[in-house]
Amino acid sequence: MSLTDILVHIDGSNKCIHRMKAAHALVESFDVHITGVHAYQLYSYPTHYEVAIPPYVVEQAEVQAKEESIAARAMFDRFSQSWESKFSWISDEGDPANVITNYAGCYDLVIVSQFDPQVRETYSRELPDRIAFESGRPVLVVPLSGPRETIGQSVLVAWDGSREASRAIHDALPFLKKASKVDIVSVTTTKEVDLPSADIASHLSRHGISVETQQADAKGTDVGIVLTSLAGECGADLIVMGAYGHSRFRELILGGVTRHVLESMPVPVLMTH
């Protein structure tokens, strides 16, 4: 996989600036084209209420949506003016999760933010995992605290031998090839399990990537907690992991590694389903 075409979610929130900074970091590392996508929503009403709703209410909703779109475009333009890269803009009506997922398939990578508990909209919670789960494209999730100055100089890769982990590693190859340090971590929950981290390390070495491997025992602790803790110990500025080894519904209800990492991520996470 090459990294040449990136889609970035743009809205009016303060966290949008963090996504733009993450995009800027990738512009400095890769020769990429950046596309900002803004989804605006017009208020919809049940058919049996349409007659009772004054036309000015609908007009105000349309004006507000247009103003929000203009403000989002202005923010995107302010950042993109300093980029030595090509950039473009998409503005489309609909639920943000649906709009971004629909466009995501035409890009190498999608940048969104970690779920913000202070935002009421349901889509905010669903956005990262829905795009990864439904579009099949790698998603770079930026933490609420924002990215560090670099993204991908020190990478922690979560490896469990699964299809999702394999896809995540191969989607992350552009990052791994540029990284100065790559740690492959296998977290086991039982002593009987022996994960073949040496095999994936040999595979990456044939791509010219030097890695360090380690196997950690969860010792009854949530695997997600172990991963985020190890990311801090390794000084990682990027975590690479597969998303939803079990069904997405099961993990949403019962929790899981993906859910924990998305809720407590200390650095950006690149994940693929």
C-alpha positions as CSV (number, residue, x, y, z in Angstrom):
1,M,0.0,0.0,0.0
2,S,1.2,3.5,-0.8
3,L,0.0,6.6,1.1
4,T,-0.9,9.2,-1.4
5,D,-4.6,10.1,-0.9
6,I,-6.0,11.0,2.5
7,L,-9.6,11.9,3.6
8,V,-10.0,14.1,6.7
9,H,-13.2,14.7,8.5
10,I,-13.8,18.5,8.9
11,D,-16.4,20.0,11.1
12,G,-16.8,23.0,13.4
13,S,-15.6,21.3,16.6
14,N,-12.4,22.3,18.4
15,K,-11.1,18.8,17.9
16,C,-11.1,19.4,14.2
17,I,-7.9,21.4,14.6
18,H,-6.2,18.2,16.0
19,R,-7.2,16.3,12.9
20,M,-5.8,19.0,10.7
21,K,-2.5,18.9,12.6
22,A,-2.4,15.2,12.1
23,A,-3.0,15.7,8.4
24,H,-0.3,18.3,8.3
25,A,2.2,15.9,10.0
26,L,1.5,13.3,7.2
27,V,1.9,16.0,4.5
28,E,5.4,16.6,5.9
29,S,6.2,12.8,5.9
30,F,4.5,11.7,2.7
31,D,3.8,13.2,-0.7
32,V,0.0,13.1,-0.2
33,H,-3.2,14.7,-1.5
34,I,-5.5,15.8,1.3
35,T,-9.3,15.9,0.9
36,G,-11.4,17.5,3.5
37,V,-15.0,16.1,3.9
38,H,-17.7,18.0,5.7
39,A,-21.2,16.5,6.3
40,Y,-24.0,18.8,7.0
41,Q,-27.4,17.8,8.2
42,L,-30.7,19.5,7.5
43,Y,-33.4,18.9,10.1
44,S,-35.8,16.2,9.0
45,Y,-39.4,15.9,10.3
46,P,-41.9,13.1,10.2
47,T,-44.3,13.4,7.3
48,H,-47.4,13.9,9.5
49,Y,-45.7,17.0,11.1
50,E,-44.7,18.8,7.9
51,V,-47.9,20.8,7.7
52,A,-47.5,22.1,11.2
53,I,-43.9,23.3,10.8
54,P,-43.6,26.9,9.6
55,P,-41.5,27.4,6.5
56,Y,-39.1,29.8,8.3
57,V,-38.0,27.0,10.6
58,V,-36.9,24.9,7.7
59,E,-35.3,27.9,6.1
60,Q,-33.4,28.7,9.3
61,A,-32.1,25.1,9.4
62,E,-30.9,25.4,5.9
63,V,-29.2,28.7,6.6
64,Q,-27.5,27.3,9.7
65,A,-26.3,24.2,7.7
66,K,-24.8,26.5,5.0
67,E,-23.1,28.7,7.6
68,E,-21.6,25.6,9.3
69,S,-20.3,24.3,5.9
70,I,-18.8,27.7,5.1
71,A,-17.0,27.9,8.5
72,A,-15.7,24.3,8.1
73,R,-14.3,25.2,4.6
74,A,-12.7,28.3,5.9
75,M,-10.9,26.3,8.7
76,F,-9.7,23.8,6.1
77,D,-8.5,26.5,3.8
78,R,-6.5,28.2,6.6
79,F,-4.6,25.0,7.2
80,S,-4.2,23.9,3.6
81,Q,-2.6,27.2,2.5
82,S,0.6,26.2,4.3
83,W,0.8,22.7,2.8
84,E,3.1,21.9,0.0
85,S,0.5,19.4,-1.2
86,K,-2.6,19.2,-3.3
87,F,-5.9,19.4,-1.5
88,S,-9.6,19.3,-2.4
89,W,-12.9,19.7,-0.7
90,I,-16.1,17.7,-0.4
91,S,-19.3,18.9,1.3
92,D,-22.3,16.6,1.3
93,E,-25.6,16.3,3.1
94,G,-26.2,13.5,5.4
95,D,-25.2,11.8,8.7
96,P,-21.5,12.3,9.0
97,A,-20.8,8.6,9.6
98,N,-22.7,7.6,6.4
99,V,-21.2,10.4,4.3
100,I,-17.6,9.7,5.4
101,T,-18.0,5.9,5.0
102,N,-19.4,6.4,1.5
103,Y,-16.4,8.4,0.4
104,A,-13.8,6.4,2.4
105,G,-13.5,3.6,-0.1
106,C,-11.8,5.9,-2.6
107,Y,-8.9,6.9,-0.2
108,D,-5.8,5.3,1.2
109,L,-6.5,6.5,4.8
110,V,-9.3,8.3,6.7
111,I,-8.5,10.7,9.6
112,V,-11.2,11.1,12.3
113,S,-11.2,12.0,16.0
114,Q,-11.6,9.9,19.1
115,F,-15.0,9.9,20.6
116,D,-15.7,13.0,22.7
117,P,-18.0,12.3,25.6
118,Q,-19.0,16.0,25.7
119,V,-20.5,15.8,22.2
120,R,-24.2,14.7,22.2
121,E,-24.4,13.4,18.7
122,T,-24.5,9.6,18.4
123,Y,-22.4,9.6,15.3
124,S,-19.4,11.0,17.3
125,R,-19.2,7.8,19.3
126,E,-19.7,5.5,16.2
127,L,-17.5,7.3,13.7
128,P,-14.1,5.7,14.1
129,D,-15.3,2.1,14.3
130,R,-18.1,2.4,11.8
131,I,-15.7,3.7,9.1
132,A,-13.2,1.0,9.9
133,F,-15.9,-1.7,10.0
134,E,-18.0,-0.7,7.0
135,S,-15.6,0.9,4.6
136,G,-12.7,-1.6,4.9
137,R,-10.2,1.3,4.8
138,P,-7.6,2.0,7.4
139,V,-8.6,4.8,9.9
140,L,-6.2,7.1,11.8
141,V,-8.0,8.0,15.0
142,V,-6.6,11.2,16.6
143,P,-6.9,11.4,20.4
144,L,-8.9,14.3,22.1
145,S,-5.6,15.7,23.4
146,G,-4.3,15.9,19.9
147,P,-1.4,14.2,18.1
148,R,2.2,14.7,19.1
149,E,4.6,16.6,16.9
150,T,5.3,13.4,15.0
151,I,3.2,10.5,13.9
152,G,4.9,7.3,13.1
153,Q,8.5,7.8,14.2
154,S,8.0,5.2,17.0
155,V,5.3,2.7,16.3
156,L,3.8,0.0,18.5
157,V,2.1,-2.8,16.5
158,A,-0.4,-5.0,18.3
159,W,0.0,-8.5,16.9
160,D,-2.3,-11.5,17.6
161,G,-2.0,-13.4,14.3
162,S,-5.5,-12.5,13.3
163,R,-6.8,-11.4,9.9
164,E,-7.5,-7.9,11.2
165,A,-4.0,-7.6,12.7
166,S,-2.4,-8.7,9.4
167,R,-4.5,-6.2,7.4
168,A,-3.5,-3.4,9.8
169,I,0.2,-4.1,9.5
170,H,0.1,-4.2,5.7
171,D,-2.0,-1.0,5.6
172,A,0.5,0.6,7.9
173,L,3.6,-0.3,5.8
174,P,4.2,3.3,4.6
175,F,4.5,4.3,8.3
176,L,6.6,1.3,9.3
177,K,9.1,1.9,6.5
178,K,9.6,5.5,7.6
179,A,9.7,4.7,11.4
180,S,12.9,4.9,13.3
181,K,11.6,2.3,15.8
182,V,8.9,-0.4,15.5
183,D,7.8,-2.6,18.4
184,I,5.7,-5.6,17.7
185,V,3.8,-6.6,20.9
186,S,1.8,-9.8,21.4
187,V,-0.3,-9.8,24.5
188,T,-1.4,-13.3,25.7
189,T,-4.1,-14.1,28.2
190,T,-2.9,-17.7,28.8
191,K,0.5,-19.3,29.0
192,E,-0.4,-22.0,26.5
193,V,-0.7,-19.5,23.6
194,D,2.4,-18.8,21.6
195,L,1.9,-16.0,19.1
196,P,4.2,-16.2,16.0
197,S,5.6,-12.7,16.3
198,A,8.9,-13.9,14.9
199,D,7.2,-14.8,11.7
200,I,5.7,-11.4,11.1
201,A,9.0,-9.8,12.1
202,S,10.8,-11.9,9.4
203,H,8.2,-10.8,6.9
204,L,8.7,-7.1,7.7
205,S,12.4,-7.5,7.5
206,R,12.0,-8.5,3.9
207,H,10.4,-5.1,3.4
208,G,13.4,-3.5,4.9
209,I,11.8,-2.9,8.3
210,S,13.8,-3.6,11.4
211,V,11.5,-4.5,14.4
212,E,11.8,-5.5,18.0
213,T,9.3,-8.1,19.3
214,Q,8.0,-8.8,22.8
215,Q,5.4,-11.0,24.3
216,A,3.5,-9.7,27.3
217,D,1.3,-11.6,29.7
218,A,-2.0,-9.8,30.5
219,K,-2.1,-11.5,33.9
220,G,-5.8,-11.1,34.1
221,T,-5.7,-7.4,33.0
222,D,-7.6,-6.1,30.0
223,V,-5.5,-6.5,26.9
224,G,-6.4,-3.0,25.9
225,I,-5.0,-1.6,29.1
226,V,-1.7,-3.6,28.5
227,L,-1.4,-2.2,25.0
228,T,-1.9,1.5,26.0
229,S,0.5,1.0,28.9
230,L,3.2,-0.5,26.7
231,A,2.7,2.3,24.2
232,G,3.7,4.7,26.9
233,E,6.7,2.6,27.9
234,C,7.9,2.3,24.3
235,G,7.5,6.0,23.7
236,A,5.3,5.3,20.8
237,D,3.6,8.1,18.8
238,L,1.4,5.7,16.9
239,I,-0.4,2.4,17.7
240,V,-1.2,0.0,14.8
241,M,-3.9,-2.6,15.5
242,G,-6.7,-4.6,13.9
243,A,-10.2,-3.6,14.8
244,Y,-12.8,-6.0,16.2
245,G,-11.4,-9.5,16.3
246,H,-14.9,-10.5,17.5
247,S,-18.1,-9.2,16.0
248,R,-18.5,-5.5,16.4
249,F,-21.9,-5.9,18.1
250,R,-20.3,-8.2,20.7
251,E,-17.5,-5.8,21.4
252,L,-19.8,-2.9,21.7
253,I,-21.9,-4.7,24.3
254,L,-19.2,-6.6,26.2
255,G,-16.3,-4.3,25.7
256,G,-13.0,-5.5,24.1
257,V,-9.6,-4.5,23.1
258,T,-10.8,-2.1,20.3
259,R,-13.3,-0.4,22.5
260,H,-10.8,0.1,25.4
261,V,-8.1,1.5,23.1
262,L,-10.5,3.9,21.4
263,E,-11.7,5.2,24.8
264,S,-8.3,5.6,26.4
265,M,-5.8,6.1,23.5
266,P,-2.7,8.1,24.5
267,V,-1.5,8.5,20.9
268,P,-3.1,8.3,17.4
269,V,-4.3,4.8,16.5
270,L,-4.2,3.3,13.0
271,M,-6.8,0.5,12.8
272,T,-8.2,-1.7,10.1
273,H,-11.0,-4.3,10.2
